[in-house]
Amino acid sequence: MALRRDVGGAFARRRLLESHKGDYGRVLVVAGCRRYSGAAYLTSQAALRTGSGLVTLAVPEPIYGILAVKLTEVIVVPAPATSAGSLDMAAVTLVRTLLSSADVLAIGPGLSTHARTGRMLRSLLLSARCPVVLDADGINLVAGHLSLMRRVSASWVLTPHPGEMARLLGVSPDTVQADRRRVAVDFAKRHGAVVVLKGYHTVVTDGRRVVVNSTGNPGMATGGSGDVLTGVIASLIGQGLPPFEAARWGVYLHGVAGDAAARELGESGLIASDILDKIPLAMQRVRRRSVVR
């Protein structure tokens, strides 16, 4: 994807002297379970690193203490949990209250596929009025329930890897990989979503416009990299970019950060937090190449 000279958006603008945290987006992240607390950390921290003014994270009560210590600048809220340590259906009321003041919802990383967690997620999606970025187990939990998408009034960004897209469609990952562009475009058209089909040359489409990303490297094929991307895209939406533009430039920015990390550390030992740490540098580089609005 060639960088346009007219790229504007949240990360290409400089901040006004007279501004406050509410000017830069309020992101709600719903993520994590006892087994996957790291996903909640990476998504929330990525949203902050991309410039969000305020990030709130709802997590199952058993991992609240871990994340409250790790995330100094994030508002971490404990929510009712299942016996397996995932979010319970009883968490819906609390999370709906948090959602009422959010500009964007990022949901799915590390949630688990527990049945009660699935009911919680699907009920919450029906309540959403702000844009939603759906990733990881969030995608797995709507597989088999795609009619739900026609009942949700919010705009969607789905960020599946080929395996998750295959589960959504009921086909094999090889079928998805054989024609990535067509699969992504068809799904986006059919369900009125923005689709980010991750992988080598990530495809971003709303069913009409299609962008194939050019940034990134094989070192980014590491656990947690997608969680970072979810936080980046959600942050850009919260700062005012439309979902397609946020997805498009979020993927690009994520790749620039990964490339910066690889240049410094090499590809083989790259981990997701290395990508996370390079987001501010990546934003500076994109800003220098673009027209500052």
Backbone bond lengths (Angstrom), bond angles and torsions (degrees), N, CA, C in turn:
res aa  C-N    CA-C-N  psi(-1)  N-CA   C-N-CA  omega(-1)  CA-C   N-CA-C  phi
1 M - - - 1.461 - - 1.517 108.49 -
2 A 1.296 117.38 117.38 1.457 121.18 178.06 1.525 109.31 -75.72
3 L 1.313 116.32 134.91 1.456 120.51 179.65 1.519 109.70 -74.02
4 R 1.316 117.25 122.23 1.459 120.88 179.07 1.526 110.34 -75.18
5 R 1.309 115.59 146.64 1.453 119.68 175.58 1.521 112.03 -67.62
6 D 1.323 116.86 -21.33 1.467 118.85 -176.92 1.520 112.24 -98.87
7 V 1.347 118.09 16.30 1.455 118.17 179.67 1.526 109.39 -64.17
8 G 1.308 115.28 122.53 1.451 120.47 176.75 1.516 108.44 -106.88
9 G 1.307 116.37 -130.11 1.446 119.43 174.57 1.513 112.83 86.72
10 A 1.331 113.29 175.23 1.452 120.58 -171.04 1.519 113.04 -59.50
11 F 1.343 118.42 -45.32 1.458 118.28 -173.34 1.518 113.11 -83.60
12 A 1.336 118.19 -4.86 1.464 120.76 176.81 1.517 112.40 -100.50
13 R 1.317 118.32 0.22 1.458 122.13 179.46 1.528 110.45 -104.54
14 R 1.287 116.24 146.34 1.460 119.89 173.56 1.529 109.19 -88.53
15 R 1.312 116.00 149.80 1.461 120.72 -176.94 1.520 111.49 -76.77
16 L 1.317 114.91 144.11 1.461 120.89 176.68 1.524 109.68 -72.81
17 L 1.328 116.48 149.11 1.456 120.08 178.66 1.519 110.98 -61.76
18 E 1.328 116.55 -40.84 1.462 120.38 -179.90 1.524 108.32 -96.68
19 S 1.305 116.87 89.98 1.461 121.56 179.65 1.523 109.04 -148.72
20 H 1.315 115.74 165.78 1.465 121.09 178.62 1.525 108.21 -141.31
21 K 1.328 116.73 172.75 1.461 120.26 -172.18 1.521 113.16 -60.69
22 G 1.327 117.18 -28.41 1.463 119.54 178.54 1.517 114.02 -66.75
23 D 1.340 116.63 -17.28 1.471 120.63 179.59 1.519 112.36 -76.29
24 Y 1.325 118.04 -12.22 1.460 120.76 -170.73 1.532 113.32 -118.24
25 G 1.302 115.50 19.96 1.459 119.53 169.49 1.515 114.85 95.08
26 R 1.334 113.76 139.10 1.463 121.62 176.97 1.526 107.54 -112.50
27 V 1.321 115.96 111.99 1.464 122.50 -175.91 1.521 109.31 -104.23
28 L 1.324 116.37 131.38 1.461 121.59 171.41 1.523 108.19 -107.35
29 V 1.312 116.55 122.78 1.460 122.70 176.22 1.524 108.26 -108.28
30 V 1.320 116.53 129.23 1.465 122.10 174.78 1.520 105.87 -119.43
31 A 1.319 116.35 110.96 1.462 119.16 -168.41 1.522 110.54 -161.08
32 G 1.326 114.05 167.24 1.450 121.14 169.73 1.515 115.77 88.46
33 C 1.310 114.67 154.97 1.470 123.91 169.99 1.525 106.19 -152.92
34 R 1.306 116.45 -179.36 1.469 119.69 -175.92 1.528 111.53 -56.80
35 R 1.316 116.53 -35.94 1.465 120.53 -176.48 1.525 112.72 -82.30
36 Y 1.341 117.32 -27.04 1.465 120.90 -171.31 1.529 111.84 -127.31
37 S 1.301 117.06 59.98 1.467 119.52 178.52 1.524 111.49 -71.77
38 G 1.332 117.63 -27.00 1.462 120.72 -177.64 1.509 113.25 -62.99
39 A 1.333 117.42 -33.35 1.463 120.46 -179.58 1.523 110.97 -62.10
40 A 1.312 116.83 -40.72 1.468 121.16 179.06 1.522 110.46 -65.23
41 Y 1.315 116.80 -39.72 1.466 121.14 177.77 1.520 111.04 -61.91
42 L 1.337 117.02 -50.72 1.466 120.98 -174.02 1.527 111.84 -64.61
43 T 1.328 117.32 -41.93 1.467 120.34 -179.53 1.521 111.20 -64.61
44 S 1.315 117.00 -45.91 1.465 121.24 -178.27 1.525 111.85 -66.14
45 Q 1.325 115.61 -44.87 1.455 119.37 -178.32 1.532 111.04 -67.56
46 A 1.332 117.29 -34.66 1.469 120.28 177.45 1.518 111.30 -64.50
47 A 1.332 117.01 -38.01 1.462 119.70 177.48 1.523 110.77 -62.33
48 L 1.312 117.03 -41.86 1.466 120.27 177.34 1.521 111.25 -65.20
49 R 1.319 116.94 -45.20 1.454 121.21 -177.54 1.533 112.00 -64.93
50 T 1.325 116.99 -23.82 1.463 120.61 178.99 1.519 111.24 -86.79
51 G 1.324 117.48 -4.27 1.452 119.78 171.44 1.513 116.78 116.26
52 S 1.323 118.50 4.95 1.466 119.46 -179.96 1.522 110.80 -62.47
53 G 1.334 114.99 140.96 1.451 119.53 -179.55 1.514 113.63 -76.28
54 L 1.332 116.50 -32.33 1.456 120.74 -176.31 1.526 108.76 -149.35
55 V 1.318 116.62 126.89 1.465 122.08 178.33 1.516 109.02 -123.99
56 T 1.324 115.70 127.05 1.460 122.67 176.25 1.528 107.85 -114.59
57 L 1.310 116.48 136.03 1.458 122.49 -178.46 1.526 109.86 -121.89
58 A 1.331 116.53 120.71 1.464 121.73 173.79 1.525 108.62 -99.43
59 V 1.325 115.93 123.32 1.463 121.38 -177.69 1.526 110.38 -133.66
60 P 1.333 117.42 159.30 1.460 119.59 174.59 1.526 111.19 -59.29
61 E 1.298 116.54 141.07 1.463 121.72 -175.85 1.540 113.52 -52.62
62 P 1.356 120.57 -37.58 1.462 119.04 -178.30 1.525 114.87 -62.10
63 I 1.334 119.30 -22.90 1.473 119.73 179.47 1.526 112.17 -108.62
64 Y 1.315 116.38 8.31 1.464 120.18 -179.67 1.527 111.31 -57.55
65 G 1.325 117.68 -47.38 1.456 121.27 -175.83 1.521 112.32 -60.84
66 I 1.326 116.70 -40.26 1.465 121.26 179.53 1.521 109.85 -60.49
67 L 1.327 116.09 -49.58 1.461 120.21 -173.41 1.526 112.36 -77.21
68 A 1.319 117.34 -30.33 1.464 119.74 176.13 1.528 110.72 -63.66
69 V 1.329 117.27 -31.91 1.463 121.36 177.47 1.526 110.92 -77.48
70 K 1.335 117.17 -42.50 1.464 120.95 -176.12 1.521 113.34 -72.37
71 L 1.334 117.41 -31.55 1.464 121.37 -171.90 1.526 110.27 -109.47
72 T 1.298 115.38 84.45 1.459 120.44 -175.87 1.525 112.24 -63.65
73 E 1.345 117.50 -38.41 1.463 121.04 -172.68 1.524 113.75 -97.13
74 V 1.318 118.28 -2.23 1.466 122.45 179.39 1.521 109.48 -98.77
75 I 1.339 116.54 142.17 1.461 121.00 173.73 1.526 107.14 -82.72
76 V 1.309 117.21 109.08 1.462 122.15 -177.22 1.522 109.05 -100.49
77 V 1.335 115.36 127.13 1.465 121.17 -175.04 1.527 109.18 -120.34
78 P 1.338 118.56 124.48 1.463 120.29 177.46 1.527 110.71 -78.74
79 A 1.328 116.00 140.39 1.465 121.40 -178.43 1.518 109.79 -130.68
80 P 1.345 117.30 155.53 1.465 120.66 -178.86 1.519 112.51 -54.65
81 A 1.338 114.90 141.10 1.458 120.85 -173.87 1.521 111.49 -124.19
82 T 1.319 114.52 156.54 1.460 121.48 172.09 1.530 109.11 -77.28
83 S 1.319 116.81 171.77 1.466 120.41 176.88 1.516 111.57 -64.80
84 A 1.336 116.72 -19.99 1.467 121.52 178.35 1.523 112.59 -85.77
85 G 1.330 117.18 -3.62 1.455 120.55 177.60 1.511 114.55 86.14
86 S 1.339 117.46 22.75 1.463 121.82 175.20 1.529 108.73 -111.59
87 L 1.317 116.75 169.05 1.460 119.87 -179.87 1.523 110.99 -64.52
88 D 1.314 115.28 135.53 1.464 121.80 -176.80 1.533 110.14 -97.43
89 M 1.315 116.04 161.15 1.459 121.10 175.76 1.533 111.12 -54.81
90 A 1.322 115.95 -29.15 1.464 120.54 -179.92 1.516 112.85 -67.79
91 A 1.331 117.58 -11.05 1.468 120.72 178.66 1.522 112.80 -78.11
92 V 1.334 118.06 -11.37 1.459 121.30 -172.89 1.522 112.53 -57.75
93 T 1.312 118.06 -46.79 1.470 120.71 -176.90 1.520 111.61 -60.13
94 L 1.333 116.42 -46.35 1.457 120.85 179.33 1.527 110.98 -62.02
95 V 1.329 116.99 -47.14 1.465 119.85 -175.56 1.532 110.44 -68.94
96 R 1.330 118.06 -34.66 1.470 119.68 175.46 1.522 111.23 -60.73
97 T 1.312 117.03 -38.24 1.466 120.73 177.53 1.521 110.55 -63.41
98 L 1.320 116.85 -44.28 1.457 120.48 177.15 1.528 111.25 -63.82
99 L 1.318 115.94 -36.71 1.461 121.05 -177.49 1.532 112.14 -66.75
100 S 1.316 116.66 -27.09 1.466 120.60 -175.72 1.526 112.94 -62.77
101 S 1.345 117.61 -21.86 1.466 120.24 179.79 1.529 112.47 -112.57
102 A 1.334 117.11 12.85 1.464 120.65 -177.92 1.524 111.36 -95.68
103 D 1.328 115.98 149.88 1.457 122.01 174.32 1.518 111.74 -90.96
104 V 1.332 117.09 -20.41 1.462 122.04 -178.90 1.525 108.25 -158.33
105 L 1.322 115.55 147.97 1.460 122.49 177.36 1.516 109.31 -115.33
106 A 1.334 117.48 123.98 1.459 122.85 171.04 1.524 107.07 -107.98
107 I 1.312 117.61 120.03 1.457 119.90 -172.29 1.528 110.68 -139.84
108 G 1.316 115.46 138.79 1.454 119.74 173.08 1.509 117.25 130.28
109 P 1.336 120.49 -39.65 1.465 118.93 -174.88 1.525 112.83 -57.33
110 G 1.328 115.74 123.25 1.454 121.12 175.20 1.507 116.36 67.19
111 L 1.332 118.58 17.93 1.472 120.50 -175.25 1.523 113.54 -69.16
112 S 1.323 117.65 -29.45 1.470 126.09 -168.23 1.529 108.94 84.70
113 T 1.321 116.03 169.51 1.464 120.62 179.12 1.530 110.99 -112.50
114 H 1.303 117.03 29.36 1.471 121.80 176.68 1.528 109.50 -59.35
115 A 1.324 116.84 140.70 1.469 121.35 -175.02 1.524 111.79 -59.10
116 R 1.329 117.97 -42.71 1.470 120.12 -179.28 1.526 111.17 -69.71
117 T 1.311 116.40 -31.95 1.469 119.86 174.94 1.525 109.98 -65.98
118 G 1.325 116.57 -39.05 1.455 120.75 177.29 1.519 112.29 -61.97
119 R 1.317 117.40 -41.91 1.467 120.14 178.31 1.518 110.53 -65.52
120 M 1.335 116.14 -38.99 1.459 120.32 176.35 1.521 110.84 -59.93
121 L 1.327 116.48 -49.13 1.459 120.67 -177.73 1.524 111.53 -61.30
122 R 1.314 117.30 -47.31 1.470 119.41 -176.88 1.518 111.44 -66.22
123 S 1.332 117.73 -35.84 1.460 120.61 176.37 1.524 110.77 -66.88
124 L 1.313 116.74 -40.05 1.459 121.14 -179.99 1.526 111.41 -65.66
125 L 1.319 117.06 -40.30 1.457 120.25 179.64 1.527 111.62 -61.44
126 L 1.304 116.52 -35.65 1.466 120.01 178.70 1.529 111.60 -68.24
127 S 1.355 116.19 -19.71 1.464 120.61 179.82 1.521 112.75 -90.91
128 A 1.322 116.98 -14.19 1.465 120.43 -171.21 1.526 111.20 -70.52
129 R 1.315 115.93 134.34 1.463 122.34 174.13 1.522 111.14 -115.62
130 C 1.312 116.85 -16.19 1.466 121.20 176.50 1.529 108.74 -95.91
131 P 1.327 118.76 165.74 1.466 120.49 178.27 1.529 111.96 -59.15
132 V 1.325 115.17 151.07 1.464 122.86 -177.00 1.525 109.29 -123.17
133 V 1.328 116.81 131.78 1.458 122.19 168.56 1.518 106.77 -106.77
134 L 1.320 116.34 115.57 1.468 122.73 -173.78 1.520 109.00 -110.42
135 D 1.334 116.35 125.31 1.460 120.61 -173.90 1.521 110.46 -139.25
136 A 1.324 115.24 160.30 1.457 123.87 165.23 1.531 112.33 54.39
137 D 1.347 117.80 -124.25 1.460 119.77 -178.68 1.519 112.35 -64.18
138 G 1.317 117.96 -22.72 1.463 119.55 173.07 1.511 110.91 -60.16
139 I 1.333 116.26 -40.58 1.468 120.83 176.96 1.516 110.13 -68.26
140 N 1.330 116.77 -44.57 1.468 119.94 179.22 1.528 111.82 -60.01
141 L 1.326 116.41 -33.36 1.465 120.01 -177.18 1.527 113.55 -78.07
142 V 1.341 118.20 -15.65 1.470 119.41 174.43 1.531 111.30 -98.51
143 A 1.332 117.86 -8.57 1.462 120.05 174.69 1.529 108.20 -60.34
144 G 1.312 116.48 131.26 1.460 120.73 -174.27 1.508 113.63 87.23
145 H 1.324 117.08 -4.13 1.469 121.99 -179.96 1.528 109.98 -131.09
146 L 1.315 117.86 34.65 1.457 120.30 -173.38 1.522 113.15 -66.17
147 S 1.332 117.71 -20.09 1.468 118.86 175.48 1.523 110.91 -62.37
148 L 1.330 116.29 -21.37 1.467 121.05 177.00 1.523 111.27 -57.19
149 M 1.326 116.48 -34.07 1.453 119.87 -174.16 1.523 112.14 -63.73
150 R 1.321 116.53 -29.04 1.468 119.50 178.77 1.518 112.13 -75.04
151 R 1.330 117.16 -13.72 1.458 121.71 -178.00 1.524 112.58 -101.32
152 V 1.330 116.39 -4.29 1.462 120.76 -178.66 1.522 109.04 -95.03
153 S 1.330 116.49 127.95 1.463 119.93 -177.07 1.526 112.76 -83.73
154 A 1.330 117.18 -17.88 1.460 120.75 -177.52 1.526 110.89 -74.19
155 S 1.329 116.78 155.86 1.461 120.81 171.30 1.528 108.67 -78.68
156 W 1.329 115.77 149.52 1.455 122.20 -172.70 1.509 111.58 -118.86
157 V 1.327 116.39 142.35 1.458 122.94 160.94 1.525 106.17 -123.99
158 L 1.326 116.86 119.77 1.458 122.67 176.51 1.514 108.74 -105.38
159 T 1.337 117.28 135.11 1.462 120.72 -175.53 1.532 110.88 -123.30
160 P 1.333 118.67 63.27 1.466 120.16 -177.09 1.528 113.25 -80.79
161 H 1.323 116.62 147.07 1.453 119.77 161.10 1.536 107.06 -84.37
162 P 1.314 118.80 171.09 1.474 119.34 -174.34 1.524 114.46 -55.67
163 G 1.327 118.20 -35.97 1.456 120.30 178.64 1.514 112.63 -65.34
164 E 1.330 116.66 -40.87 1.468 120.59 178.51 1.521 111.14 -69.08
165 M 1.330 117.24 -39.08 1.462 119.51 175.74 1.518 110.51 -63.37
166 A 1.325 117.17 -38.38 1.464 120.83 178.13 1.529 110.84 -62.11
167 R 1.333 117.86 -39.68 1.472 120.27 177.73 1.513 111.17 -65.76
168 L 1.317 117.28 -39.67 1.467 120.37 178.02 1.527 111.20 -59.70
169 L 1.335 115.98 -40.79 1.461 121.13 -173.77 1.520 113.23 -91.90
170 G 1.327 117.26 -13.46 1.462 119.91 -176.88 1.514 112.70 72.23
171 V 1.342 116.86 34.09 1.463 121.85 178.75 1.527 108.28 -126.79
172 S 1.326 116.94 -177.83 1.459 120.98 179.05 1.532 110.21 -87.44
173 P 1.343 117.24 154.17 1.465 119.79 174.26 1.527 112.46 -57.21
174 D 1.331 116.89 -33.50 1.471 119.35 178.70 1.527 111.12 -62.74
175 T 1.328 117.13 -35.65 1.464 120.65 177.68 1.519 110.59 -65.04
176 V 1.321 116.44 -41.31 1.466 120.71 177.33 1.525 110.09 -62.68
177 Q 1.322 116.31 -47.44 1.459 120.53 -175.82 1.524 112.92 -68.02
178 A 1.330 117.09 -24.51 1.466 120.57 -177.93 1.526 112.55 -66.71
179 D 1.338 116.97 -26.01 1.469 119.96 -179.06 1.524 108.57 -152.47
180 R 1.314 116.01 67.07 1.461 122.29 -171.93 1.524 112.16 -58.14
181 R 1.313 116.49 -44.48 1.455 120.45 -177.32 1.520 110.94 -61.93
182 R 1.320 117.08 -49.26 1.461 120.21 -178.09 1.523 110.91 -62.97
183 V 1.338 117.00 -44.17 1.465 120.81 -179.30 1.526 110.59 -59.05
184 A 1.325 116.85 -46.07 1.465 120.53 -178.31 1.524 111.45 -65.37
185 V 1.330 116.34 -45.64 1.467 120.15 -178.75 1.524 110.96 -63.94
186 D 1.334 117.43 -44.48 1.467 120.38 -179.09 1.524 111.05 -61.72
187 F 1.328 116.99 -42.57 1.467 119.88 -179.56 1.524 110.24 -65.51
188 A 1.327 116.64 -44.17 1.465 120.11 -179.65 1.520 111.26 -61.03
189 K 1.337 117.32 -42.95 1.467 120.50 178.15 1.516 111.56 -63.59
190 R 1.312 116.29 -46.00 1.468 120.66 -173.93 1.518 112.02 -66.72
191 H 1.341 116.99 -34.08 1.466 119.63 -171.91 1.525 113.61 -114.11
192 G 1.308 118.17 5.22 1.454 120.37 176.21 1.511 113.80 62.66
193 A 1.327 116.05 37.20 1.466 121.11 -176.71 1.517 110.78 -119.41
194 V 1.321 115.83 162.44 1.458 121.55 164.05 1.523 106.50 -90.96
195 V 1.314 116.94 128.05 1.460 121.91 -178.11 1.523 109.51 -112.38
196 V 1.318 115.39 130.55 1.460 123.11 172.32 1.525 106.09 -114.32
197 L 1.328 116.68 97.25 1.465 120.80 179.68 1.525 107.59 -89.44
198 K 1.324 114.94 104.29 1.457 121.22 -170.22 1.523 111.95 -75.20
199 G 1.331 114.57 162.42 1.448 121.41 179.35 1.512 110.69 131.88
200 Y 1.336 116.12 -170.60 1.454 120.28 176.52 1.524 108.79 -60.47
201 H 1.347 116.55 123.66 1.457 122.35 -173.47 1.534 110.68 58.85
202 T 1.327 115.12 63.30 1.466 122.38 177.98 1.531 110.65 -50.96
203 V 1.339 114.84 135.00 1.467 121.60 179.93 1.527 108.82 -99.88
204 V 1.316 116.96 128.06 1.462 122.63 176.30 1.518 107.94 -119.97
205 T 1.339 117.50 124.83 1.459 120.20 -176.86 1.519 111.51 -152.25
206 D 1.326 114.71 149.69 1.460 120.51 169.98 1.527 110.20 -109.80
207 G 1.322 116.48 14.41 1.461 121.94 -179.15 1.513 112.92 95.14
208 R 1.325 116.09 -18.33 1.467 121.77 178.28 1.523 110.62 -117.08
209 R 1.308 115.73 -51.86 1.459 121.06 176.05 1.526 109.21 -94.54
210 V 1.318 115.89 143.19 1.465 121.11 -179.87 1.526 108.91 -135.31
211 V 1.328 116.05 130.79 1.461 122.21 175.76 1.522 107.65 -128.31
212 V 1.327 115.73 133.62 1.464 121.34 174.21 1.518 107.37 -108.79
213 N 1.322 116.79 119.37 1.461 121.19 -171.99 1.526 112.17 -72.72
214 S 1.329 115.12 148.10 1.469 120.93 -177.19 1.522 113.45 -113.58
215 T 1.332 118.96 -7.04 1.460 120.76 -177.57 1.521 110.60 -96.29
216 G 1.331 115.88 167.59 1.449 120.63 178.23 1.516 112.53 104.92
217 N 1.337 116.57 171.79 1.455 122.33 -175.19 1.526 109.67 -156.46
218 P 1.334 118.38 165.72 1.468 121.00 -176.67 1.523 114.74 -62.24
219 G 1.328 117.67 -21.31 1.456 119.52 177.51 1.519 113.11 -63.59
220 M 1.340 116.25 -18.55 1.466 120.69 -179.49 1.527 112.57 -79.85
221 A 1.328 116.41 -3.41 1.468 120.73 175.44 1.526 108.12 -80.84
222 T 1.318 114.87 74.16 1.455 121.96 -175.27 1.518 109.52 -146.75
223 G 1.321 116.89 149.59 1.457 121.13 -177.42 1.510 112.44 -56.58
224 G 1.331 117.24 129.90 1.456 122.62 177.95 1.510 114.61 98.77
225 S 1.336 117.45 -14.43 1.464 119.74 179.55 1.526 111.22 -59.75
226 G 1.331 117.51 -41.68 1.457 120.89 178.51 1.516 113.12 -66.86
227 D 1.328 117.19 -31.73 1.466 120.36 176.70 1.533 110.54 -64.87
228 V 1.320 115.99 -39.35 1.462 120.06 176.14 1.526 109.86 -61.63
229 L 1.339 116.92 -45.26 1.467 120.61 179.67 1.527 111.51 -59.05
230 T 1.312 117.76 -41.17 1.465 121.05 178.42 1.521 111.09 -58.40
231 G 1.320 116.82 -43.69 1.455 120.02 178.65 1.519 113.03 -65.92
232 V 1.334 116.78 -37.13 1.463 121.02 178.58 1.527 110.64 -63.53
233 I 1.334 116.32 -49.53 1.470 120.10 -178.38 1.520 110.85 -63.39
234 A 1.330 116.98 -44.54 1.463 119.96 179.50 1.519 111.29 -60.54
235 S 1.319 116.82 -40.41 1.458 120.50 179.88 1.521 111.13 -61.91
236 L 1.332 117.14 -44.15 1.460 120.27 -178.90 1.526 111.78 -65.47
237 I 1.335 116.57 -37.01 1.469 119.25 174.78 1.523 109.92 -63.58
238 G 1.322 116.83 -46.18 1.458 120.46 -179.94 1.510 113.07 -60.47
239 Q 1.334 117.16 -27.70 1.457 121.30 179.04 1.521 113.41 -88.64
240 G 1.322 116.45 3.27 1.453 118.94 170.05 1.513 117.53 115.87
241 L 1.331 118.80 -3.65 1.457 118.81 177.75 1.530 110.47 -76.34
242 P 1.333 119.17 140.28 1.464 120.88 172.65 1.525 109.67 -61.69
243 P 1.341 117.87 153.40 1.463 120.76 -173.94 1.526 115.05 -52.60
244 F 1.348 118.87 -43.75 1.463 119.06 -179.28 1.520 110.76 -64.47
245 E 1.331 117.16 -44.50 1.464 120.10 -179.32 1.525 110.77 -66.40
246 A 1.333 117.19 -38.64 1.458 120.58 177.82 1.518 110.90 -63.07
247 A 1.336 116.59 -41.64 1.459 120.31 179.08 1.522 110.54 -66.00
248 R 1.321 115.62 -45.93 1.467 121.52 -177.91 1.521 111.63 -59.00
249 W 1.342 115.57 -53.76 1.454 119.51 -176.59 1.522 112.03 -79.06
250 G 1.322 117.41 -25.08 1.459 119.74 174.31 1.518 111.88 -64.55
251 V 1.320 116.70 -42.92 1.472 121.09 176.90 1.525 109.78 -63.12
252 Y 1.328 116.49 -44.19 1.462 120.71 179.12 1.531 110.96 -60.52
253 L 1.328 116.40 -48.89 1.461 121.74 -178.46 1.528 111.33 -62.45
254 H 1.319 116.74 -42.92 1.463 122.92 177.49 1.529 109.81 -57.33
255 G 1.331 117.02 -42.90 1.451 120.73 178.48 1.521 113.24 -67.66
256 V 1.332 116.66 -38.92 1.466 120.35 176.76 1.530 109.79 -61.55
257 A 1.327 116.99 -41.62 1.465 120.76 177.51 1.526 110.92 -63.17
258 G 1.328 116.43 -43.14 1.461 120.19 177.83 1.515 112.45 -63.47
259 D 1.325 116.67 -38.56 1.458 120.28 178.53 1.529 111.07 -66.99
260 A 1.328 116.89 -38.62 1.464 120.38 177.50 1.531 110.75 -63.97
261 A 1.326 116.20 -41.29 1.465 120.21 178.59 1.524 111.12 -65.37
262 A 1.334 116.73 -40.17 1.466 120.60 -178.99 1.526 111.46 -67.22
263 R 1.326 116.56 -37.28 1.460 118.76 178.28 1.528 111.51 -63.04
264 E 1.316 115.85 -34.85 1.459 119.77 -178.19 1.523 112.53 -82.84
265 L 1.336 116.95 -38.43 1.460 121.27 -168.91 1.525 114.31 -114.43
266 G 1.337 116.86 -12.67 1.453 119.64 -171.25 1.515 110.52 87.15
267 E 1.326 116.16 163.91 1.460 120.63 -176.59 1.524 113.46 -82.83
268 S 1.322 117.86 -35.79 1.468 120.45 -168.02 1.524 113.30 -64.96
269 G 1.315 117.01 -36.81 1.464 119.62 -177.63 1.511 114.57 -100.19
270 L 1.326 117.13 12.14 1.461 121.36 -176.95 1.528 110.33 -66.33
271 I 1.325 117.51 136.33 1.463 122.29 174.51 1.524 109.14 -127.05
272 A 1.326 115.29 164.84 1.466 120.26 -172.76 1.520 112.91 -58.97
273 S 1.321 117.53 -36.49 1.463 118.90 -179.06 1.524 111.78 -68.88
274 D 1.347 118.29 -21.48 1.462 120.42 172.93 1.530 110.20 -66.47
275 I 1.329 115.96 -41.30 1.468 120.78 176.88 1.528 109.09 -62.81
276 L 1.311 115.39 -46.12 1.464 122.03 179.08 1.529 111.44 -54.54
277 D 1.316 116.03 -45.62 1.461 120.36 -176.44 1.527 112.74 -66.76
278 K 1.335 116.56 -24.55 1.466 120.34 -176.78 1.527 113.25 -92.40
279 I 1.324 118.91 -0.23 1.467 120.00 -178.53 1.537 111.84 -60.10
280 P 1.336 120.51 -46.91 1.471 118.14 179.43 1.524 112.77 -59.56
281 L 1.340 117.70 -39.82 1.457 121.36 176.91 1.524 110.64 -63.35
282 A 1.339 116.64 -42.43 1.465 120.43 178.63 1.521 110.97 -61.62
283 M 1.317 117.01 -39.75 1.458 120.29 178.40 1.523 111.04 -63.57
284 Q 1.320 116.84 -40.04 1.464 120.15 177.29 1.522 110.67 -61.91
285 R 1.320 116.33 -42.77 1.468 119.95 -178.36 1.523 111.54 -65.73
286 V 1.328 116.69 -42.11 1.464 119.90 178.00 1.515 109.69 -64.91
287 R 1.318 116.92 -39.62 1.458 121.56 -179.60 1.526 111.27 -62.10
288 R 1.335 115.89 -40.83 1.459 119.19 -179.54 1.529 112.33 -66.76
289 R 1.325 117.14 -27.29 1.468 120.39 -178.22 1.523 112.85 -88.25
290 S 1.303 117.10 -6.15 1.459 119.74 -171.75 1.527 111.35 -119.08
291 V 1.315 116.23 170.43 1.452 121.49 175.54 1.517 108.08 -79.78
292 V 1.324 117.97 121.62 1.445 120.83 -179.09 1.511 108.93 -79.59
293 R 1.346 115.05 123.67 1.464 119.50 -177.88 1.530 110.35 -89.34
